[in-house]
Amino acid sequence: MIGLPEGITACLFDLDGVLTGTAAVHREAWKQTFDAFLRERDGADFQPFTDHDYAAYVDGRPRADGVREFLRSRAIELPEGTPDDPADAHTVHGVGNRKNDLLLRLLDERGVSPYPGSVRYLEAARDAGIAIGVVTSSANGEAVLDAADLSRFVAARIDGVVITERKLRGKPAPDSFLAGAEALGVAPGRAAVFEDALAGVQAGKDGGFGYVVGVNRADQADELRAHGADVVVDDLAELLEGRA
């Protein structure tokens, strides 16, 4: 009924880019943040933050991990700082908080809309008796789910706040998805993972999950398969329609 192998009893969804269109807002906030940082630092040698940088170093990862990975790719080192650093601090956490402040402003201006095909899929999964969880690196997971009117589907949420509190390794490590399966009371092999980020697909594969669905929102179908997706779709409705 919902395009998954027999024996799957739970679905674990990433949020931004899988259920809601907020991945594009995250990408914009990261680009504005990193471009401003790099312009100030490098002057005439400025090289902008690219879509490749987003996919390779930031997408799907916890905020501070994304800052570290991207800066490492440019051979830039900053002090770690603390999660409470102000947004203008020249630290890893300061840069991350700068991005989050911008993200929240953009979300407030534009609102949050779920993908219609994802809502249809959530409805079908719920009606089929499938347990539903959301696993997102974003610390704003609860607010985004509420704003998109999706919290009503979700029995378990592992977000950036939980990841930090429980000291879980972020994606591409499988820890957050494993925590989601545990919260739903299912073995990983009985759960399907839905991800649009390469790091998230890798986490699903390495966690031993029963099925990994790659959601191709950024024209990277081949890369999603290479990182471990069992199937790649452009929209979750394709699974309902037998087109996957």
RAVEN-V215075 format. One record per helix or strand. SS is the DSSP state (2 for helix, 1 for strand). FROM is the first residue (numbers start at 1). TO is the last residue. If there is no record, write none. Layout:
SS|FROM|TO, SS|FROM|TO
This chain:
1|10|13, 1|16|16, 1|20|20, 2|22|45, 2|51|58, 2|63|73, 1|79|79, 1|91|91, 2|92|110, 1|114|114, 2|116|127, 1|131|135, 2|141|147, 2|151|153, 1|156|158, 2|160|165, 2|175|184, 2|188|190, 1|191|195, 2|198|206, 1|211|215, 2|221|226, 1|231|233, 2|237|240
